[in-house]
Amino acid sequence: MNPNFDIFIIAEAGINHNGDIALAKRLMDIAKSAGCDAVKFQKRAPEICVPKAMRNVMRETPWGDMTYFDYKKRIEFGSDEYDEIDRYAKEIGIAWSASAWDLPSLDFLEKYEIPFHKVASALATNIPFLKAVAKIGKLTYASTGMCTWMDIDTIVRIFAEAQCPMVLMHTISTYPADESQLNLRMIQTLAERYGLPVGYSGHEASISPSITAAALGAVAVERHITIDRTMWGTDHSASLEPAGLTNLVGALRKVAGSLGDGERKVVPGEASVAKKMRYWETDE
């Protein structure tokens, strides 16, 4: 283990902006203030991503009753909003990216100088999509929620064949996730099986599993963020509020600095302590 490694922390704003660019910028401010390395959104083409069986299902929303399809269109950001996200990220000094959920959205995001791509667990078995992301050759974080070993084998093979750098992200895709089901030792199992860096994308309500993930060797941690967990929307209940995010980032930075290299050594200061306490070893 590299004793100097740091953990890359991604604040997942996702769709917790509820279609409001002002709220999106507040989430970016929260990520920056907490000390995160990047803030991430989600980009979809609803006409592709919304299943036909769901399109006409009615849903109560803050904007009145509407079909699920209309709701998804209502909260989706386009060029104007992402231009502003890109501008504002540069202004406040934080990296940004977004999870594409379809090929047109992937092409859309490539118009910006995003530093990495993210494959959501929902897209992990979409072979044409995986190949398109890998072909770009940009560092990619790939979540493994809902995946079998065969699924993960396929993901790793596709990115290896494309010589695209990747980080596997251990994930449990329930919202919020039951902490008894997190199985964080999978971080080590994935690293040993594939010889790749492994991170953690968490959907639980507390911060302790993410800290444990870092102690188990996670090189990246991604957590959903919100201004208020009681807000209306899909992911708010599985998100961290500003205080929780700040606490998590502080703890993760300490973990990265305290793990060390695993080699036994007498650290500076211990020799003088030993001299005081080991009376039988002192000179007469």
C-alpha positions as a LaTeX table, in Angstrom:
\begin{tabular}{lrrr}
\hline
Residue & $x$ (\AA) & $y$ (\AA) & $z$ (\AA) \\
\hline
Met1 & 0.00 & 0.00 & 0.00 \\
Asn2 & 1.23 & 3.48 & $-0.85$ \\
Pro3 & 1.71 & 5.27 & 2.49 \\
Asn4 & 1.14 & 8.63 & 0.83 \\
Phe5 & $-2.08$ & 7.87 & $-0.98$ \\
Asp6 & $-5.05$ & 10.17 & $-0.65$ \\
Ile7 & $-8.70$ & 9.35 & $-1.17$ \\
Phe8 & $-10.54$ & 10.92 & $-4.09$ \\
Ile9 & $-13.86$ & 12.17 & $-2.72$ \\
Ile10 & $-16.80$ & 12.66 & $-5.08$ \\
Ala11 & $-19.90$ & 14.54 & $-3.96$ \\
Glu12 & $-22.79$ & 13.05 & $-5.92$ \\
Ala13 & $-25.27$ & 15.86 & $-6.54$ \\
Gly14 & $-27.01$ & 13.59 & $-9.04$ \\
Ile15 & $-30.56$ & 14.81 & $-9.59$ \\
Asn16 & $-30.92$ & 16.28 & $-6.10$ \\
His17 & $-31.04$ & 19.69 & $-7.78$ \\
Asn18 & $-34.65$ & 18.84 & $-8.74$ \\
Gly19 & $-34.20$ & 20.66 & $-12.03$ \\
Asp20 & $-33.14$ & 23.95 & $-10.40$ \\
Ile21 & $-29.76$ & 25.35 & $-11.47$ \\
Ala22 & $-29.63$ & 27.60 & $-8.41$ \\
Leu23 & $-29.97$ & 24.52 & $-6.18$ \\
Ala24 & $-27.34$ & 22.72 & $-8.26$ \\
Lys25 & $-24.92$ & 25.56 & $-7.56$ \\
Arg26 & $-25.70$ & 25.39 & $-3.85$ \\
Leu27 & $-24.80$ & 21.70 & $-3.94$ \\
Met28 & $-21.54$ & 22.57 & $-5.69$ \\
Asp29 & $-20.83$ & 25.12 & $-2.95$ \\
Ile30 & $-21.46$ & 22.44 & $-0.31$ \\
Ala31 & $-19.06$ & 20.04 & $-2.02$ \\
Lys32 & $-16.38$ & 22.70 & $-2.32$ \\
Ser33 & $-16.81$ & 23.93 & 1.27 \\
Ala34 & $-16.58$ & 20.37 & 2.63 \\
Gly35 & $-13.30$ & 19.76 & 0.80 \\
Cys36 & $-14.48$ & 17.26 & $-1.82$ \\
Asp37 & $-12.32$ & 16.70 & $-4.89$ \\
Ala38 & $-15.21$ & 16.70 & $-7.36$ \\
Val39 & $-18.95$ & 17.14 & $-7.67$ \\
Lys40 & $-20.95$ & 14.90 & $-9.99$ \\
Phe41 & $-24.35$ & 15.09 & $-11.65$ \\
Gln42 & $-26.40$ & 12.70 & $-13.82$ \\
Lys43 & $-27.27$ & 13.20 & $-17.49$ \\
Arg44 & $-30.10$ & 11.38 & $-19.27$ \\
Ala45 & $-32.13$ & 11.51 & $-22.44$ \\
Pro46 & $-35.58$ & 10.70 & $-20.98$ \\
Glu47 & $-36.90$ & 9.47 & $-24.32$ \\
Ile48 & $-34.26$ & 6.73 & $-24.14$ \\
Cys49 & $-33.92$ & 6.06 & $-20.42$ \\
Val50 & $-37.53$ & 6.05 & $-19.24$ \\
Pro51 & $-39.04$ & 2.57 & $-19.81$ \\
Lys52 & $-42.21$ & 2.61 & $-21.90$ \\
Ala53 & $-44.15$ & 0.90 & $-19.12$ \\
Met54 & $-43.30$ & 3.82 & $-16.79$ \\
Arg55 & $-43.91$ & 6.75 & $-19.12$ \\
Asn56 & $-47.60$ & 7.30 & $-18.42$ \\
Val57 & $-47.51$ & 6.40 & $-14.73$ \\
Met58 & $-48.81$ & 9.40 & $-12.80$ \\
Arg59 & $-46.67$ & 10.90 & $-10.05$ \\
Glu60 & $-47.26$ & 13.58 & $-7.46$ \\
Thr61 & $-44.56$ & 16.24 & $-7.71$ \\
Pro62 & $-43.90$ & 19.73 & $-6.32$ \\
Trp63 & $-45.04$ & 21.01 & $-9.73$ \\
Gly64 & $-48.36$ & 19.15 & $-9.64$ \\
Asp65 & $-49.44$ & 15.71 & $-10.83$ \\
Met66 & $-47.66$ & 14.66 & $-14.01$ \\
Thr67 & $-46.57$ & 11.53 & $-15.83$ \\
Tyr68 & $-43.27$ & 9.97 & $-14.86$ \\
Phe69 & $-41.94$ & 10.83 & $-18.33$ \\
Asp70 & $-42.87$ & 14.50 & $-17.96$ \\
Tyr71 & $-41.33$ & 14.54 & $-14.48$ \\
Lys72 & $-38.04$ & 13.18 & $-15.82$ \\
Lys73 & $-38.03$ & 15.80 & $-18.57$ \\
Arg74 & $-38.87$ & 18.50 & $-16.02$ \\
Ile75 & $-35.76$ & 17.88 & $-13.90$ \\
Glu76 & $-33.29$ & 17.20 & $-16.73$ \\
Phe77 & $-30.57$ & 19.75 & $-17.39$ \\
Gly78 & $-29.61$ & 20.77 & $-20.94$ \\
Ser79 & $-26.80$ & 22.76 & $-22.52$ \\
Asp80 & $-27.62$ & 26.04 & $-20.79$ \\
Glu81 & $-27.53$ & 24.47 & $-17.33$ \\
Tyr82 & $-24.38$ & 22.44 & $-17.96$ \\
Asp83 & $-22.64$ & 25.47 & $-19.44$ \\
Glu84 & $-23.39$ & 27.23 & $-16.16$ \\
Ile85 & $-22.22$ & 24.22 & $-14.12$ \\
Asp86 & $-18.98$ & 24.20 & $-16.08$ \\
Arg87 & $-18.50$ & 27.95 & $-15.64$ \\
Tyr88 & $-19.34$ & 27.89 & $-11.94$ \\
Ala89 & $-17.09$ & 24.90 & $-11.23$ \\
Lys90 & $-14.17$ & 26.83 & $-12.69$ \\
Glu91 & $-15.14$ & 29.91 & $-10.67$ \\
Ile92 & $-15.18$ & 28.14 & $-7.30$ \\
Gly93 & $-12.36$ & 25.73 & $-8.13$ \\
Ile94 & $-13.82$ & 22.25 & $-8.10$ \\
Ala95 & $-13.77$ & 19.48 & $-10.69$ \\
Trp96 & $-17.10$ & 18.24 & $-12.03$ \\
Ser97 & $-18.44$ & 15.36 & $-14.03$ \\
Ala98 & $-21.72$ & 13.53 & $-14.62$ \\
Ser99 & $-22.89$ & 9.96 & $-15.03$ \\
Ala100 & $-24.21$ & 9.49 & $-18.55$ \\
Trp101 & $-27.15$ & 7.10 & $-18.77$ \\
Asp102 & $-27.21$ & 6.70 & $-22.55$ \\
Leu103 & $-24.99$ & 7.19 & $-25.60$ \\
Pro104 & $-26.30$ & 10.67 & $-26.62$ \\
Ser105 & $-25.70$ & 11.86 & $-23.05$ \\
Leu106 & $-22.17$ & 10.45 & $-23.16$ \\
Asp107 & $-21.51$ & 12.41 & $-26.36$ \\
Phe108 & $-23.05$ & 15.50 & $-24.75$ \\
Leu109 & $-20.69$ & 15.34 & $-21.76$ \\
Glu110 & $-17.64$ & 14.94 & $-23.95$ \\
Lys111 & $-18.20$ & 18.55 & $-25.10$ \\
Tyr112 & $-16.84$ & 19.56 & $-21.70$ \\
Glu113 & $-13.38$ & 18.97 & $-20.26$ \\
Ile114 & $-14.56$ & 16.61 & $-17.54$ \\
Pro115 & $-11.68$ & 14.74 & $-15.84$ \\
Phe116 & $-13.43$ & 11.38 & $-15.52$ \\
His117 & $-16.49$ & 9.37 & $-16.48$ \\
Lys118 & $-18.72$ & 7.38 & $-14.16$ \\
Val119 & $-20.66$ & 4.25 & $-15.08$ \\
Ala120 & $-23.66$ & 3.92 & $-12.79$ \\
Ser121 & $-24.61$ & 0.47 & $-11.53$ \\
Ala122 & $-27.76$ & 0.62 & $-13.65$ \\
Leu123 & $-25.59$ & 0.83 & $-16.79$ \\
Ala124 & $-23.12$ & $-1.87$ & $-15.74$ \\
Thr125 & $-24.61$ & $-4.54$ & $-18.02$ \\
Asn126 & $-25.17$ & $-2.27$ & $-21.05$ \\
Ile127 & $-22.40$ & $-3.65$ & $-23.27$ \\
Pro128 & $-22.59$ & $-1.07$ & $-26.11$ \\
Phe129 & $-22.52$ & 1.72 & $-23.53$ \\
Leu130 & $-19.54$ & 0.22 & $-21.68$ \\
Lys131 & $-17.61$ & $-0.13$ & $-24.92$ \\
Ala132 & $-18.36$ & 3.48 & $-25.87$ \\
Val133 & $-17.12$ & 4.77 & $-22.51$ \\
Ala134 & $-14.00$ & 2.61 & $-22.63$ \\
Lys135 & $-13.22$ & 3.74 & $-26.18$ \\
Ile136 & $-12.92$ & 7.33 & $-24.97$ \\
Gly137 & $-9.99$ & 6.23 & $-22.82$ \\
Lys138 & $-10.65$ & 8.61 & $-19.94$ \\
Leu139 & $-10.37$ & 7.50 & $-16.30$ \\
Thr140 & $-13.67$ & 5.83 & $-15.43$ \\
Tyr141 & $-15.26$ & 4.95 & $-12.10$ \\
Ala142 & $-17.51$ & 1.92 & $-12.59$ \\
Ser143 & $-20.06$ & 1.00 & $-9.93$ \\
Thr144 & $-20.82$ & $-2.68$ & $-9.37$ \\
Gly145 & $-24.21$ & $-2.59$ & $-7.65$ \\
Met146 & $-26.67$ & $-5.31$ & $-8.77$ \\
Cys147 & $-23.80$ & $-7.09$ & $-10.57$ \\
Thr148 & $-22.80$ & $-10.75$ & $-10.62$ \\
Trp149 & $-19.18$ & $-11.87$ & $-10.92$ \\
Met150 & $-19.80$ & $-12.50$ & $-14.61$ \\
Asp151 & $-21.04$ & $-8.92$ & $-15.02$ \\
Ile152 & $-17.95$ & $-7.49$ & $-13.31$ \\
Asp153 & $-15.64$ & $-9.80$ & $-15.29$ \\
Thr154 & $-17.18$ & $-8.36$ & $-18.47$ \\
Ile155 & $-16.75$ & $-4.76$ & $-17.34$ \\
Val156 & $-13.09$ & $-5.32$ & $-16.49$ \\
Arg157 & $-12.43$ & $-7.13$ & $-19.77$ \\
Ile158 & $-14.00$ & $-4.36$ & $-21.88$ \\
Phe159 & $-11.93$ & $-1.65$ & $-20.22$ \\
Ala160 & $-8.76$ & $-3.74$ & $-20.30$ \\
Glu161 & $-9.15$ & $-4.40$ & $-24.03$ \\
Ala162 & $-9.60$ & $-0.67$ & $-24.61$ \\
Gln163 & $-6.65$ & 0.10 & $-22.33$ \\
Cys164 & $-8.88$ & 2.54 & $-20.47$ \\
Pro165 & $-7.92$ & 3.27 & $-16.86$ \\
Met166 & $-10.65$ & 2.42 & $-14.38$ \\
Val167 & $-11.58$ & 2.25 & $-10.72$ \\
Leu168 & $-14.13$ & $-0.35$ & $-9.65$ \\
Met169 & $-16.61$ & 1.02 & $-7.12$ \\
His170 & $-18.14$ & $-1.41$ & $-4.63$ \\
Thr171 & $-21.81$ & $-0.47$ & $-4.37$ \\
Ile172 & $-25.04$ & $-1.73$ & $-2.85$ \\
Ser173 & $-27.90$ & $-0.32$ & $-4.91$ \\
Thr174 & $-30.62$ & 0.25 & $-2.34$ \\
Tyr175 & $-31.69$ & 3.73 & $-1.23$ \\
Pro176 & $-30.95$ & 4.18 & 1.60 \\
Ala177 & $-28.86$ & 1.05 & 1.99 \\
Asp178 & $-29.15$ & $-1.25$ & 5.00 \\
Glu179 & $-25.73$ & $-1.11$ & 6.67 \\
Ser180 & $-25.92$ & $-4.81$ & 7.57 \\
Gln181 & $-25.89$ & $-5.59$ & 3.82 \\
Leu182 & $-22.97$ & $-3.40$ & 2.77 \\
Asn183 & $-20.37$ & $-6.22$ & 2.72 \\
Leu184 & $-17.46$ & $-3.79$ & 2.71 \\
Arg185 & $-14.87$ & $-6.57$ & 2.61 \\
Met186 & $-15.76$ & $-6.78$ & $-1.08$ \\
Ile187 & $-13.43$ & $-3.80$ & $-1.54$ \\
Gln188 & $-10.49$ & $-6.07$ & $-0.74$ \\
Thr189 & $-11.98$ & $-8.98$ & $-2.69$ \\
Leu190 & $-12.37$ & $-6.88$ & $-5.84$ \\
Ala191 & $-8.84$ & $-5.52$ & $-5.53$ \\
Glu192 & $-7.37$ & $-9.02$ & $-5.13$ \\
Arg193 & $-9.45$ & $-10.55$ & $-7.93$ \\
Tyr194 & $-8.77$ & $-7.88$ & $-10.57$ \\
Gly195 & $-5.60$ & $-6.13$ & $-9.46$ \\
Leu196 & $-7.35$ & $-2.79$ & $-9.91$ \\
Pro197 & $-7.90$ & 0.20 & $-7.63$ \\
Val198 & $-11.24$ & $-0.07$ & $-5.87$ \\
Gly199 & $-13.45$ & 2.62 & $-4.36$ \\
Tyr200 & $-16.78$ & 2.79 & $-2.60$ \\
Ser201 & $-20.06$ & 4.40 & $-3.62$ \\
Gly202 & $-22.35$ & 4.49 & $-0.59$ \\
His203 & $-26.08$ & 5.05 & $-0.25$ \\
Glu204 & $-26.43$ & 4.61 & 3.51 \\
Ala205 & $-27.55$ & 7.36 & 5.87 \\
Ser206 & $-24.46$ & 7.52 & 8.11 \\
Ile207 & $-20.78$ & 8.24 & 7.46 \\
Ser208 & $-19.12$ & 5.36 & 9.33 \\
Pro209 & $-19.26$ & 2.79 & 6.47 \\
Ser210 & $-17.43$ & 5.19 & 4.15 \\
Ile211 & $-14.70$ & 5.63 & 6.76 \\
Thr212 & $-14.48$ & 1.84 & 7.12 \\
Ala213 & $-14.26$ & 1.56 & 3.33 \\
Ala214 & $-11.27$ & 3.89 & 3.34 \\
Ala215 & $-9.61$ & 1.84 & 6.08 \\
Leu216 & $-10.12$ & $-1.26$ & 3.91 \\
Gly217 & $-8.23$ & 0.38 & 1.06 \\
Ala218 & $-10.83$ & 2.29 & $-0.96$ \\
Val219 & $-9.03$ & 4.82 & $-3.16$ \\
Ala220 & $-12.21$ & 6.79 & $-3.86$ \\
Val221 & $-15.43$ & 7.46 & $-1.98$ \\
Glu222 & $-18.60$ & 8.76 & $-3.59$ \\
Arg223 & $-21.58$ & 9.92 & $-1.55$ \\
His224 & $-24.87$ & 11.57 & $-2.52$ \\
Ile225 & $-25.34$ & 15.05 & $-1.10$ \\
Thr226 & $-28.36$ & 17.24 & $-0.40$ \\
Ile227 & $-29.20$ & 20.44 & 1.43 \\
Asp228 & $-31.96$ & 18.61 & 3.32 \\
Arg229 & $-32.63$ & 14.87 & 3.53 \\
Thr230 & $-36.36$ & 15.50 & 3.93 \\
Met231 & $-36.65$ & 17.25 & 0.55 \\
Trp232 & $-38.89$ & 15.79 & $-2.13$ \\
Gly233 & $-37.04$ & 13.61 & $-4.62$ \\
Thr234 & $-35.65$ & 10.16 & $-5.29$ \\
Asp235 & $-32.21$ & 10.28 & $-3.67$ \\
His236 & $-32.43$ & 12.82 & $-0.83$ \\
Ser237 & $-33.02$ & 10.22 & 1.90 \\
Ala238 & $-29.83$ & 8.38 & 0.89 \\
Ser239 & $-27.76$ & 11.57 & 0.87 \\
Leu240 & $-25.56$ & 13.46 & 3.30 \\
Glu241 & $-26.40$ & 16.96 & 4.45 \\
Pro242 & $-23.65$ & 19.64 & 4.61 \\
Ala243 & $-22.55$ & 18.91 & 8.20 \\
Gly244 & $-22.39$ & 15.17 & 7.57 \\
Leu245 & $-20.39$ & 15.66 & 4.38 \\
Thr246 & $-17.91$ & 17.97 & 6.11 \\
Asn247 & $-17.45$ & 15.44 & 8.92 \\
Leu248 & $-16.97$ & 12.62 & 6.44 \\
Val249 & $-14.35$ & 14.46 & 4.38 \\
Gly250 & $-12.39$ & 15.36 & 7.50 \\
Ala251 & $-12.44$ & 11.76 & 8.69 \\
Leu252 & $-11.45$ & 10.37 & 5.29 \\
Arg253 & $-8.45$ & 12.68 & 5.05 \\
Lys254 & $-7.29$ & 11.42 & 8.45 \\
Val255 & $-7.71$ & 7.80 & 7.40 \\
Ala256 & $-5.55$ & 8.33 & 4.34 \\
Gly257 & $-2.82$ & 9.83 & 6.48 \\
Ser258 & $-2.91$ & 7.26 & 9.28 \\
Leu259 & $-2.91$ & 3.93 & 7.42 \\
Gly260 & 0.83 & 3.93 & 6.75 \\
Asp261 & 2.72 & 1.24 & 4.84 \\
Gly262 & 2.26 & $-1.71$ & 7.22 \\
Glu263 & 5.99 & $-2.02$ & 7.94 \\
Arg264 & 7.09 & $-2.32$ & 11.60 \\
Lys265 & 9.29 & 0.59 & 12.61 \\
Val266 & 10.08 & 2.63 & 15.69 \\
Val267 & 8.72 & 6.09 & 14.92 \\
Pro268 & 10.41 & 9.31 & 16.02 \\
Gly269 & 9.70 & 9.97 & 19.66 \\
Glu270 & 9.24 & 6.33 & 20.65 \\
Ala271 & 12.93 & 5.91 & 21.54 \\
Ser272 & 12.77 & 8.60 & 24.21 \\
Val273 & 9.56 & 7.13 & 25.61 \\
Ala274 & 11.17 & 3.69 & 25.77 \\
Lys275 & 14.13 & 5.17 & 27.62 \\
Lys276 & 11.79 & 6.50 & 30.29 \\
Met277 & 9.64 & 3.41 & 30.69 \\
Arg278 & 11.99 & 0.46 & 30.15 \\
Tyr279 & 13.90 & 0.91 & 33.38 \\
Trp280 & 15.71 & $-2.42$ & 33.06 \\
Glu281 & 17.35 & $-1.28$ & 29.82 \\
Thr282 & 18.75 & 2.01 & 31.17 \\
Asp283 & 22.45 & 2.42 & 31.75 \\
Glu284 & 23.63 & 2.18 & 35.37 \\
\hline
\end{tabular}
